[in-house]
Amino acid sequence: MNTTDNSESILKEIDLKFQAINQKTDVQLEGLLWSKPITYWDYIQTDALLNLQIQRTTLPDEMVFIMYHQVNELIFKMILWEIDQIADTENIQVEFFSERLSRITRYFDMLTNSFSIMENGMDVDQYMKFRNTLTPASGFQSAQYRMIEFGSTDVLNLTDRRYKANFDENTNLETSFEHLYWQAAGKDYQTGEKSYLLQEFEKKYKGQFLRQMADFKTKNIWQKFTQLPIQDQQNTELIQAMRHYDYTVNITWVMQHLNTAIKYILESGKGNGEATGGSDWQKYMHPKYQRRIFFPKLWTEEELSNWGNEPTA
């Protein structure tokens, strides 16, 4: 096929494309005469991205804190992008499922390995000063992280362990929401009242969370795994990949975060040991207390009983 034939073929395909949406091809093509060539900075929106870091203090290391958390949120968005592909694929095949799961796990591995930036990349004195300006905001309020959880497993597996025995997959979503494991971090243990941190979080995102809980009920990662042929569900490599994701999110990632918080908030001796959002952060964050496990059926009884205490993966 020569250049002329190739150009004619492309023009025919373009014409069919615009006919399908009732648009005039010549108008669309004429528009190309006036459009500017794309540049890297316009495509990536570099200027906008680099202007999203707004400090609340004059302390230089606050910028490290802001940028690191913004990077985290961008990676969370990448993870959710892959989770949605798994969730929205009908009659999912093991190759597609495994590839997307591998992508998600690589993103979380990267997040876990990056925590040295937070652990060793800020001056303790500066951190203990600028963190006071963040109260009552908290990383607890990352909505995308909650959406990743809803997209990964059944809501029952995210339920506070104290109430889990009384719940099942048919429990009303409103009731389930009030007993999610992270609710305990935002409530007064004596009165049961919700902290300002939790109230604001729910005011902003509760409706969206309830929709996510309903939407992912039959198509979260675990549910899509169970929809694979039995022989694929028994594949050793796939099972290990599922376990690795579970362990990385619910133990490795959490412990990295916890150990960094301990270094700054407790071991530095420069603060009162309280989280900016007022949560009981040590119990909320440590995996042995809440024992959130995405895929409990893929772990042995011994592994489940030692969750958060000993290496299991």
LOLUMFI-884131 format. One record per residue (C-alpha): x, y, z; residue in three letters. Coordinates in Angstrom, 1 decimal, padded with zeros to 4 digits. Example, Ala and Ser with C-alpha at 12.3 -4.5 7.8 and 13.67 -1.06 7.14 Angstrom:
REM LOLUMFI-884131
px / py / pz / residuo
012.3 / -004.5 / 007.8 / Ala
013.7 / -001.1 / 007.1 / Ser
END
This chain:
REM LOLUMFI-884131
px / py / pz / residuo
000.0 / 000.0 / 000.0 / Met
001.5 / 003.4 / -001.0 / Asn
001.2 / 006.6 / 000.9 / Thr
-001.8 / 007.9 / -001.0 / Thr
-003.7 / 004.6 / -000.5 / Asp
-002.8 / 004.7 / 003.2 / Asn
-004.0 / 008.3 / 003.6 / Ser
-007.3 / 007.5 / 001.8 / Glu
-007.8 / 004.5 / 004.1 / Ser
-007.2 / 006.6 / 007.2 / Ile
-009.6 / 009.3 / 005.9 / Leu
-012.3 / 006.7 / 005.4 / Lys
-011.9 / 005.5 / 008.9 / Glu
-012.0 / 009.0 / 010.3 / Ile
-015.2 / 009.7 / 008.2 / Asp
-016.8 / 006.6 / 009.7 / Leu
-015.8 / 007.6 / 013.2 / Lys
-017.5 / 011.0 / 012.9 / Phe
-020.6 / 009.7 / 011.0 / Gln
-021.2 / 007.3 / 014.0 / Ala
-021.6 / 010.3 / 016.3 / Ile
-023.5 / 012.5 / 013.7 / Asn
-020.6 / 014.9 / 013.2 / Gln
-019.3 / 016.4 / 010.0 / Lys
-015.9 / 015.1 / 009.1 / Thr
-014.8 / 018.2 / 007.1 / Asp
-015.6 / 020.5 / 010.1 / Val
-013.5 / 018.3 / 012.4 / Gln
-010.6 / 018.2 / 009.8 / Leu
-010.7 / 021.9 / 009.3 / Glu
-010.4 / 022.3 / 013.1 / Gly
-007.0 / 020.7 / 012.8 / Leu
-005.7 / 023.6 / 010.7 / Leu
-006.1 / 025.9 / 013.7 / Trp
-005.1 / 023.6 / 016.6 / Ser
-001.7 / 023.9 / 018.2 / Lys
000.7 / 021.0 / 018.4 / Pro
000.7 / 019.3 / 021.8 / Ile
003.7 / 019.9 / 024.1 / Thr
004.8 / 017.7 / 027.0 / Tyr
004.0 / 020.4 / 029.6 / Trp
000.5 / 021.0 / 028.2 / Asp
-000.2 / 017.3 / 028.0 / Tyr
001.0 / 016.5 / 031.6 / Ile
-000.3 / 019.9 / 032.9 / Gln
003.1 / 020.4 / 034.5 / Thr
002.6 / 024.0 / 035.6 / Asp
-000.7 / 023.2 / 037.2 / Ala
000.7 / 020.2 / 039.0 / Leu
003.7 / 022.1 / 040.3 / Leu
001.5 / 024.8 / 041.7 / Asn
-000.5 / 022.5 / 043.9 / Leu
002.0 / 022.6 / 046.8 / Gln
000.8 / 025.2 / 049.3 / Ile
002.6 / 025.4 / 052.6 / Gln
000.9 / 026.6 / 055.8 / Arg
004.3 / 027.4 / 057.4 / Thr
007.7 / 028.8 / 056.5 / Thr
009.5 / 025.6 / 057.4 / Leu
011.2 / 024.1 / 054.3 / Pro
010.6 / 020.4 / 055.2 / Asp
006.8 / 020.9 / 055.1 / Glu
007.2 / 020.9 / 051.3 / Met
008.6 / 017.3 / 051.5 / Val
005.6 / 016.3 / 053.6 / Phe
003.1 / 017.8 / 051.1 / Ile
004.7 / 016.5 / 048.0 / Met
005.1 / 013.0 / 049.3 / Tyr
001.5 / 012.8 / 050.3 / His
000.4 / 014.2 / 046.9 / Gln
002.5 / 011.5 / 045.2 / Val
000.8 / 008.9 / 047.4 / Asn
-002.6 / 010.2 / 046.2 / Glu
-001.6 / 010.0 / 042.6 / Leu
-000.4 / 006.4 / 043.1 / Ile
-003.7 / 005.6 / 044.8 / Phe
-005.5 / 006.9 / 041.7 / Lys
-003.4 / 004.6 / 039.6 / Met
-004.4 / 001.7 / 041.8 / Ile
-008.0 / 002.6 / 041.6 / Leu
-007.8 / 002.8 / 037.8 / Trp
-006.6 / -000.8 / 037.7 / Glu
-009.1 / -002.0 / 040.3 / Ile
-011.9 / -000.5 / 038.2 / Asp
-010.7 / -002.4 / 035.2 / Gln
-010.9 / -005.6 / 037.1 / Ile
-014.3 / -004.8 / 038.5 / Ala
-015.8 / -003.7 / 035.2 / Asp
-014.6 / -006.6 / 033.0 / Thr
-017.4 / -009.1 / 032.3 / Glu
-016.4 / -012.8 / 032.1 / Asn
-012.9 / -011.9 / 033.3 / Ile
-010.0 / -014.1 / 032.2 / Gln
-007.1 / -015.1 / 034.4 / Val
-004.5 / -013.4 / 032.2 / Glu
-006.3 / -010.0 / 032.4 / Phe
-006.9 / -010.4 / 036.1 / Phe
-003.3 / -011.4 / 036.9 / Ser
-001.8 / -008.6 / 034.9 / Glu
-003.9 / -005.9 / 036.6 / Arg
-003.3 / -007.4 / 040.0 / Leu
000.5 / -007.3 / 039.3 / Ser
000.2 / -003.7 / 038.4 / Arg
-001.7 / -002.9 / 041.6 / Ile
000.9 / -004.8 / 043.7 / Thr
003.8 / -003.0 / 042.0 / Arg
002.3 / 000.3 / 042.9 / Tyr
001.9 / -000.6 / 046.5 / Phe
005.4 / -002.1 / 046.6 / Asp
006.6 / 001.2 / 045.4 / Met
004.7 / 003.1 / 048.1 / Leu
006.0 / 000.8 / 050.8 / Thr
009.6 / 001.1 / 049.6 / Asn
009.3 / 004.9 / 049.4 / Ser
008.6 / 005.4 / 053.1 / Phe
012.2 / 006.1 / 053.8 / Ser
011.5 / 009.5 / 052.2 / Ile
009.2 / 010.3 / 055.1 / Met
011.2 / 008.4 / 057.8 / Glu
014.6 / 009.9 / 057.0 / Asn
013.7 / 012.9 / 054.8 / Gly
012.5 / 015.5 / 057.3 / Met
014.1 / 017.3 / 060.2 / Asp
012.4 / 016.2 / 063.4 / Val
012.2 / 019.7 / 064.9 / Asp
010.6 / 021.1 / 061.7 / Gln
008.1 / 018.3 / 061.5 / Tyr
007.0 / 018.7 / 065.1 / Met
006.4 / 022.4 / 064.5 / Lys
004.6 / 022.3 / 061.2 / Phe
002.4 / 019.3 / 062.1 / Arg
000.7 / 021.5 / 064.7 / Asn
-000.7 / 023.6 / 061.9 / Thr
-002.3 / 020.5 / 060.3 / Leu
-004.6 / 019.8 / 063.2 / Thr
-007.2 / 018.3 / 062.9 / Pro
-006.4 / 017.1 / 059.4 / Ala
-005.0 / 013.5 / 059.2 / Ser
-003.9 / 010.9 / 056.7 / Gly
-006.9 / 009.0 / 058.1 / Phe
-009.0 / 011.2 / 055.8 / Gln
-007.6 / 009.8 / 052.5 / Ser
-010.8 / 008.9 / 050.7 / Ala
-008.9 / 007.1 / 047.9 / Gln
-007.3 / 004.7 / 050.4 / Tyr
-010.8 / 003.8 / 051.7 / Arg
-012.0 / 003.2 / 048.1 / Met
-009.0 / 000.9 / 047.5 / Ile
-010.2 / -001.1 / 050.4 / Glu
-013.8 / -001.3 / 049.2 / Phe
-012.5 / -002.3 / 045.8 / Gly
-010.3 / -005.0 / 047.2 / Ser
-012.5 / -007.1 / 049.4 / Thr
-015.9 / -007.7 / 050.9 / Asp
-017.2 / -005.1 / 053.4 / Val
-017.3 / -007.8 / 056.1 / Leu
-013.5 / -008.1 / 056.0 / Asn
-013.3 / -004.4 / 056.7 / Leu
-015.6 / -004.6 / 059.7 / Thr
-014.3 / -003.9 / 063.3 / Asp
-013.4 / -007.4 / 064.6 / Arg
-015.5 / -006.8 / 067.8 / Arg
-018.7 / -006.8 / 065.7 / Tyr
-017.8 / -009.1 / 062.8 / Lys
-019.4 / -012.2 / 064.2 / Ala
-022.8 / -010.4 / 064.2 / Asn
-022.6 / -009.3 / 060.5 / Phe
-022.8 / -011.0 / 057.2 / Asp
-022.9 / -010.1 / 053.5 / Glu
-026.6 / -009.2 / 053.9 / Asn
-026.1 / -006.6 / 056.6 / Thr
-027.5 / -003.1 / 055.8 / Asn
-024.7 / -000.9 / 054.3 / Leu
-025.5 / 002.0 / 056.7 / Glu
-025.0 / -000.4 / 059.6 / Thr
-021.8 / -001.9 / 058.1 / Ser
-020.5 / 001.6 / 057.5 / Phe
-020.9 / 002.6 / 061.1 / Glu
-018.8 / -000.5 / 062.1 / His
-016.0 / -000.3 / 059.6 / Leu
-012.6 / -000.9 / 061.4 / Tyr
-011.5 / 002.7 / 061.0 / Trp
-014.6 / 004.1 / 062.7 / Gln
-013.0 / 003.2 / 066.0 / Ala
-010.2 / 005.6 / 065.4 / Ala
-012.6 / 008.6 / 065.2 / Gly
-014.9 / 007.8 / 068.1 / Lys
-014.7 / 008.6 / 071.8 / Asp
-014.4 / 005.2 / 073.5 / Tyr
-016.5 / 006.3 / 076.5 / Gln
-019.3 / 008.2 / 074.8 / Thr
-019.3 / 006.8 / 071.3 / Gly
-019.4 / 010.3 / 069.9 / Glu
-017.6 / 011.0 / 066.6 / Lys
-014.6 / 013.3 / 066.6 / Ser
-014.5 / 016.4 / 064.4 / Tyr
-012.0 / 014.6 / 062.2 / Leu
-014.5 / 011.8 / 061.5 / Leu
-017.5 / 014.1 / 061.2 / Gln
-015.9 / 016.2 / 058.5 / Glu
-014.7 / 013.1 / 056.7 / Phe
-018.2 / 011.6 / 056.6 / Glu
-019.7 / 015.0 / 055.6 / Lys
-017.5 / 015.0 / 052.6 / Lys
-017.4 / 011.4 / 051.5 / Tyr
-020.0 / 009.2 / 053.2 / Lys
-022.4 / 009.2 / 050.3 / Gly
-019.7 / 008.3 / 047.9 / Gln
-018.4 / 005.6 / 050.2 / Phe
-021.9 / 004.0 / 050.5 / Leu
-022.2 / 004.0 / 046.7 / Arg
-018.7 / 002.4 / 046.4 / Gln
-019.7 / -000.3 / 049.0 / Met
-022.8 / -001.2 / 047.0 / Ala
-021.1 / -001.0 / 043.6 / Asp
-018.1 / -003.2 / 044.6 / Phe
-020.2 / -005.8 / 046.5 / Lys
-020.2 / -008.3 / 043.6 / Thr
-017.1 / -007.1 / 041.7 / Lys
-014.3 / -006.3 / 044.2 / Asn
-011.0 / -008.1 / 043.6 / Ile
-011.9 / -011.0 / 045.8 / Trp
-015.3 / -011.5 / 044.1 / Gln
-013.7 / -011.3 / 040.7 / Lys
-011.1 / -013.9 / 041.8 / Phe
-013.9 / -016.3 / 042.8 / Thr
-015.5 / -015.8 / 039.4 / Gln
-012.4 / -017.3 / 037.7 / Leu
-012.5 / -021.0 / 036.7 / Pro
-011.7 / -023.3 / 039.7 / Ile
-008.4 / -024.4 / 038.2 / Gln
-007.2 / -020.8 / 038.0 / Asp
-008.3 / -020.1 / 041.6 / Gln
-006.1 / -023.0 / 042.6 / Gln
-003.1 / -021.7 / 040.7 / Asn
-000.2 / -021.5 / 043.1 / Thr
001.4 / -018.4 / 041.5 / Glu
-001.9 / -016.5 / 041.4 / Leu
-002.7 / -017.4 / 045.1 / Ile
000.8 / -016.2 / 046.1 / Gln
000.2 / -012.9 / 044.1 / Ala
-003.1 / -012.4 / 046.0 / Met
-001.4 / -013.1 / 049.3 / Arg
001.4 / -010.7 / 048.5 / His
-001.0 / -007.9 / 047.7 / Tyr
-003.0 / -008.6 / 051.0 / Asp
000.2 / -008.7 / 053.1 / Tyr
001.7 / -005.6 / 051.4 / Thr
-001.4 / -003.4 / 051.9 / Val
-002.4 / -004.6 / 055.4 / Asn
000.9 / -005.3 / 057.1 / Ile
004.0 / -004.0 / 055.3 / Thr
002.5 / -000.7 / 054.2 / Trp
000.8 / -000.1 / 057.5 / Val
003.9 / -001.0 / 059.6 / Met
006.1 / 001.3 / 057.6 / Gln
003.6 / 004.1 / 058.2 / His
003.3 / 003.2 / 061.9 / Leu
007.1 / 003.0 / 062.5 / Asn
007.6 / 006.4 / 060.8 / Thr
004.9 / 007.9 / 063.1 / Ala
006.6 / 006.3 / 066.1 / Ile
009.9 / 007.9 / 065.2 / Lys
008.6 / 011.4 / 065.0 / Tyr
005.7 / 011.4 / 067.5 / Ile
007.1 / 009.2 / 070.2 / Leu
010.8 / 008.5 / 070.0 / Glu
011.7 / 012.1 / 069.2 / Ser
010.5 / 013.2 / 072.7 / Gly
009.4 / 016.5 / 071.2 / Lys
005.6 / 016.0 / 071.2 / Gly
002.8 / 014.8 / 073.3 / Asn
002.4 / 011.5 / 071.4 / Gly
-001.0 / 012.4 / 070.0 / Glu
-002.1 / 012.3 / 066.4 / Ala
-003.1 / 015.5 / 064.6 / Thr
-006.6 / 014.1 / 064.1 / Gly
-006.9 / 013.0 / 067.7 / Gly
-007.2 / 009.2 / 066.9 / Ser
-005.8 / 006.4 / 069.0 / Asp
-003.3 / 006.0 / 066.2 / Trp
-001.1 / 003.2 / 067.6 / Gln
-004.1 / 000.8 / 067.9 / Lys
-005.7 / 002.1 / 064.8 / Tyr
-002.6 / 001.5 / 062.7 / Met
-001.2 / -001.7 / 064.0 / His
-002.4 / -004.7 / 062.0 / Pro
-002.6 / -007.0 / 065.0 / Lys
-005.4 / -005.0 / 066.5 / Tyr
-007.8 / -004.5 / 063.7 / Gln
-006.6 / -007.5 / 061.7 / Arg
-007.9 / -006.3 / 058.4 / Arg
-007.4 / -009.0 / 055.9 / Ile
-008.6 / -008.8 / 052.3 / Phe
-008.5 / -012.5 / 051.4 / Phe
-008.8 / -014.5 / 054.7 / Pro
-009.6 / -017.7 / 052.8 / Lys
-006.1 / -017.7 / 051.3 / Leu
-004.4 / -017.9 / 054.7 / Trp
-004.0 / -020.8 / 057.1 / Thr
-005.5 / -020.7 / 060.6 / Glu
-002.0 / -020.3 / 062.1 / Glu
-001.2 / -017.4 / 059.7 / Glu
-004.5 / -015.7 / 060.6 / Leu
-004.0 / -016.1 / 064.3 / Ser
-000.5 / -014.5 / 064.0 / Asn
-001.6 / -011.7 / 061.7 / Trp
000.6 / -008.6 / 062.4 / Gly
002.8 / -010.5 / 064.8 / Asn
005.1 / -012.6 / 062.7 / Glu
006.1 / -012.6 / 059.0 / Pro
003.7 / -014.8 / 057.0 / Thr
004.5 / -013.9 / 053.4 / Ala
END
